[in-house]
Amino acid sequence: MILQATVRDCLSVNWAVPCEALPELPGGLRPEVHEEKGERRVFVSLSCFRQEGLHHELAPWLALSYPQCNVRVHVRDRDDVAAVFFLRMLVPAWVVTGARLVGHQPVRAALLDFPAAGEALGAGPWQWRVDGGRALSLEAEPGAGVPGPGPDLGSWQRVVAHFRERPRGYAVQGGRLRRVEAVQPPVEHVPVRVTMSRHELLGTALPGVDEMLWSWPHSAFLCPRVPFLFELGTAREVALPARAPVPG
């Protein structure tokens, strides 16, 4: 199944967390480890965006639009392809049933309060709030922030490429590890400064991380518009052992 959408105002906030704070990953996935000064770290990203006009390629008139918030870990899969593993996928309550039944995505219901489409590139600061049983609240405004703890990835262009160029996403749903293939063209991106007000949601997804770390993102940027093409349900799904760990 091939779906198309336009992602608006996609905010990416990234942290480099200690490898030992991660849960065990399923299905042959492994953390994408960065070693620096004797420390082994892996990146975790928060992604907040508005998905507009989500539709099947054969039914463009049946389109859905809604906000979404994801928490994901940077991994490598069995093919050594750069990918992400979703720890949390939060959407409005009315989206949950369809996303689980049709998209086989392990989404959860949440209240999401994001800037209106296009507002995030104004003078700011703009606020993103999520309440999915645990709260997340942050402010962001255009401008390069002070880099937080973590490895030096090089130029700003290389930083953005490192986080965006991940064509595969994995999640556990219904006892199976499911894969999504996505195509994302190069797009405009804007560095932003982020101030975290509340981060309980992140702490729930990764309880082994020192809560002070969430106040100091490694990097953050915003993509105003991203055309998205992704494929669901055709990639091989991996059945997991009955006792395989399922985050959350």
C-alpha positions in Angstrom: 0.0 0.0 0.0 1.5 3.4 -1.1 0.4 6.5 0.7 1.1 10.1 0.0 1.0 13.2 2.2 2.5 16.6 2.7 4.2 17.1 6.1 4.0 20.7 7.4 6.1 22.4 10.0 8.1 19.3 10.9 10.0 20.0 14.0 12.9 17.7 14.8 14.6 17.9 18.2 17.5 15.5 18.8 19.4 14.2 21.9 22.5 12.0 22.2 21.7 9.6 25.1 23.9 6.9 26.7 23.5 3.5 24.9 22.8 1.7 28.2 19.6 3.8 28.6 18.0 2.1 25.6 15.6 -0.8 25.9 16.5 -4.0 24.1 15.7 -3.6 20.4 13.7 -6.3 18.5 14.1 -8.1 15.2 17.9 -7.7 14.7 17.8 -3.9 15.0 20.8 -2.4 16.7 21.6 1.1 18.0 23.6 3.4 15.7 26.4 4.1 18.2 28.6 7.1 18.2 31.8 6.9 20.3 33.4 10.1 21.6 35.7 10.6 24.6 35.1 7.1 25.8 31.3 7.5 25.8 28.9 5.4 23.6 25.8 7.4 22.7 22.9 7.0 20.4 20.6 9.6 19.0 16.9 9.9 20.0 14.7 12.3 18.1 11.4 14.0 18.8 9.4 14.7 15.7 6.3 16.9 15.8 4.4 17.8 12.5 1.1 18.2 10.7 0.3 15.5 8.2 -1.9 17.1 5.5 -3.8 15.3 2.7 -2.8 11.7 3.7 -4.3 9.5 1.0 -3.9 6.3 -0.9 -2.4 6.8 -4.4 -5.7 5.5 -6.0 -8.0 7.6 -3.8 -6.7 11.2 -3.6 -10.2 12.4 -2.8 -10.2 10.5 0.5 -7.6 12.5 2.4 -6.9 13.0 6.1 -5.1 15.7 7.9 -4.0 15.7 11.6 -1.0 16.4 13.9 1.4 13.7 15.1 4.2 13.4 17.5 6.9 10.6 17.4 9.7 9.6 19.6 12.3 7.4 17.8 15.7 5.9 18.2 18.3 5.9 15.5 19.2 2.3 14.5 20.7 0.1 11.9 18.7 -2.8 10.6 19.7 -6.2 9.4 20.7 -4.7 6.0 22.8 -2.1 7.8 20.4 0.6 6.5 20.1 3.8 8.6 16.6 3.6 10.1 14.5 4.7 13.1 12.7 2.6 15.7 9.5 4.2 17.1 9.1 4.3 20.8 6.0 6.5 20.7 3.6 7.4 18.0 0.9 9.9 19.2 -2.1 11.1 17.2 -5.6 12.5 17.9 -8.0 9.9 19.3 -10.1 9.8 16.1 -7.1 8.6 14.1 -6.1 5.7 16.3 -8.5 3.0 15.0 -7.7 3.6 11.3 -4.0 3.9 11.8 -3.9 0.6 13.7 -6.1 -1.4 11.4 -5.0 0.0 8.0 -1.5 1.2 8.7 -0.6 -1.4 11.4 1.0 1.5 13.4 1.2 1.3 17.2 -0.3 4.8 17.7 -1.7 6.1 20.9 -4.2 8.8 21.5 -3.0 12.2 22.7 -3.9 15.8 22.8 -1.6 17.7 20.4 -1.5 21.5 20.4 0.9 22.7 17.6 1.3 26.1 15.9 -1.1 26.7 13.0 0.3 25.7 9.6 3.0 28.2 8.5 3.1 30.1 11.8 6.3 28.4 13.0 8.5 30.5 10.7 7.3 33.7 12.1 9.0 35.8 14.8 8.1 33.3 17.5 8.7 31.7 19.9 6.0 29.1 19.1 4.8 26.4 21.4 4.3 22.7 20.9 2.4 20.8 23.6 1.5 17.1 23.8 -0.5 15.3 26.5 -0.4 11.6 26.0 -0.8 10.6 29.6 2.5 12.3 30.3 3.2 15.9 29.2 5.6 17.5 26.7 5.9 21.2 26.2 8.5 23.2 24.4 9.1 26.6 22.7 11.1 27.0 19.5 12.1 30.0 17.4 14.3 30.4 14.3 18.0 30.6 15.0 21.0 28.4 15.8 21.0 27.2 19.4 24.0 26.3 21.5 24.9 22.7 20.6 24.0 20.3 23.4 26.0 17.2 24.5 26.8 14.7 21.9 29.1 13.9 19.0 30.2 16.5 16.4 28.5 15.5 13.2 30.3 18.2 11.1 28.6 21.0 9.1 25.0 22.0 9.6 24.1 20.4 6.3 25.6 17.1 7.5 23.8 17.4 10.8 20.4 17.7 9.0 21.2 14.9 6.6 22.2 12.6 9.4 18.7 12.9 11.0 16.6 13.1 7.8 18.2 10.5 5.5 16.7 7.5 7.2 14.5 5.7 4.6 13.2 3.0 6.9 11.1 3.1 10.1 10.3 0.2 12.4 7.6 -0.3 15.0 6.1 -3.2 17.0 2.4 -3.7 16.4 0.4 -6.9 17.0 3.4 -8.9 18.1 5.2 -8.2 14.9 8.0 -5.9 13.8 6.7 -3.9 10.9 8.6 -1.8 8.5 7.7 1.4 6.6 9.7 2.6 3.5 9.7 6.3 3.0 10.9 8.7 0.2 11.8 12.2 1.3 13.2 14.7 -1.2 15.7 17.4 -0.1 13.7 20.3 1.4 14.2 23.6 3.0 15.2 23.4 6.7 15.7 26.1 9.3 17.8 25.8 12.5 15.8 26.5 15.6 16.5 27.2 19.3 14.4 25.0 21.6 13.5 25.5 25.3 12.0 22.5 27.0 9.4 23.3 29.6 8.1 19.8 30.3 9.6 16.5 29.2 7.8 13.8 31.2 6.7 12.1 27.9 10.3 11.6 26.9 11.2 10.3 30.4 8.4 7.7 30.1 9.6 6.5 26.7 13.2 6.2 28.0 13.2 6.0 31.8 16.9 5.2 31.9 17.9 8.7 30.7 18.9 11.3 33.2 16.0 13.8 33.1 18.5 16.7 33.1 19.6 15.7 29.6 16.2 16.5 28.1 16.8 20.2 28.8 19.8 20.3 26.5 19.1 19.1 22.9 22.0 18.2 20.7 20.3 20.0 17.8 17.0 21.1 16.4 15.6 22.2 13.1 12.3 22.7 11.3 11.2 21.8 7.8 8.3 23.9 6.6 7.1 21.5 3.9 8.0 17.9 3.1 6.3 15.9 0.3 6.1 12.4 1.6 5.7 9.0 -0.2 5.7 5.9 1.9 4.9 2.2 1.6 3.0 0.2 4.2 2.3 -3.5 4.4 4.5 -4.8 1.5 7.8 -5.1 3.4 8.5 -8.3 5.1 7.2 -8.4 8.7 9.2 -10.2 11.4 7.3 -12.3 14.0 8.7 -11.7 17.4 9.1 -14.2 20.3 6.2 -14.2 22.7 8.3 -12.5 25.4 10.0 -10.0 23.1 10.3 -6.5 24.8 7.8 -4.0 23.5 8.6 -0.4 24.5 6.0 1.4 26.6 
